[in-house]
């Protein structure tokens, strides 16, 4: 009989101690306040919007020198609805559909059996279609 009482008290202690600990943690979370920090939001009017004043012609000349259009045509799919091309430049392949931009710069305008036409603002870039020939 004594052994059952000792086992019973041992089991109750092993269950009551973690339960009390979790109960204390529960009440601790109820009484803690969150630490809300104030955010300093910058107004758009406070941002400096002074840009270097350069002529548009000077910008286009320098951008043309920095960016070269030397893509190689790997494959194409022509059609009246959903034409697309696969081009490659420096081990990077890009799939571009009509109306989408290649690397955010060149927009694909036309795909046919003879040539592929891209546009960057007012300049047109043509790639001769030699795939399958």
N, C-alpha and C positions, 0 to 999 in steps of 0.2 A: 504494500500500500504506500509506503514511503517513497518508493521508486517512482510511482505514477505521479505523486505530488511534485517531486523534483523535476521530472520530465515536463509536466504541465507548466510549472513556473518558468522553466528554461525556455519553452516554446513561446509563452506569453511575453517574456522579456525580449526575445529576439524579434517578435512582431511589434511590440509596443514602442521600442526605442526608435526604429526607423520611421514608424508612423508619426511619432511626436516630432521627429526631425523634419519630416515633410510638412507637417502641420505648421511648424514655426516658419518654414520657408514660404508657405502659402500666405500667412498673415504678413510676413515681411514684404512680399510683393504688393499686397493691398495698400500698405502705408507708404511705400516709396513713391516719390513724385518723379516724373520724367524730367530730364535735364534738357530743356528746349533752348537752343542757342539762337540768337538773333541773326538773321541773314541780312547782309548789306547788298541790296540789289542796285546795280548801276543803271542809271537812266540812259536811254539811247542818246539823249541830248548831250550828255557829258562825254561821250566818246568822241575822240578827235578824228575828224573825217577829212583832214587835209591830205591830199594826194599829190604826188609829183605831177606837175603840169607839163605834159609832153604832147606833142602833136600826134594825132592818130596815125599819120604816115610813118613817123619814127617808130612807133610801137609795132606796126605791121612789118617794117623792115627787120627789126631785131628779132621778132618772133619767127619770121620766116628763116632767118639764119640759124636760130636755135633749134627749130623743129623741122626735121626733114621727113618727107613722105617717101619712104623706101620700103613699102610693104610688098610681099610676094604673094600672089594668089595661089592658094592651094586647092580650093574647091568652090563650086558655086551651085546655086539652085535658082534657076530663073523661072518666072511665071508671072501672070498678070496680078495675082493676089499676094502671095507671100514669097518673095524672092529673098535670098540671103547669100552671103559669101563667107568663106573662111580664108583669112589672110594671116600671114606670118611675118614677124619682124623680131629679129634677135632672139630666137628660140621661144618666142611667145606667140601662141596662136589665138586668134580672136574670131568669134562667130558674130557677124553683124547682119541684121535684117534691114530691109528698106525702111528708112525713117529713123533708125537708131544711129547713135553716134559711136564711132570707133575711138576708144580711149577718151571719150568726152570731147573730142575736137572735130573729127571728120564725120560728116553725116553721109550715109549711103543714100544716093539718089536713084541710080539706075543700074540694073543688072541685065545684060543681054549676052548673046553668044560671042560678040566681038570684043566688048570692053565693059569694065566696071567703072562707075563714076562716083567719086566722093566729092563733097563740098565742104570747104572751111570758109565761112562767111561768104566772100564773093569769089574766092578762088576755086577752080575745079581741078581735081586730080583724077587722071584716068589711068587705069591699069589695063594693059592689053590682056585679053583672055586667051591664054595658051593651054588651058587645061583640056586634056583629051585630044589635043591636036598633034 
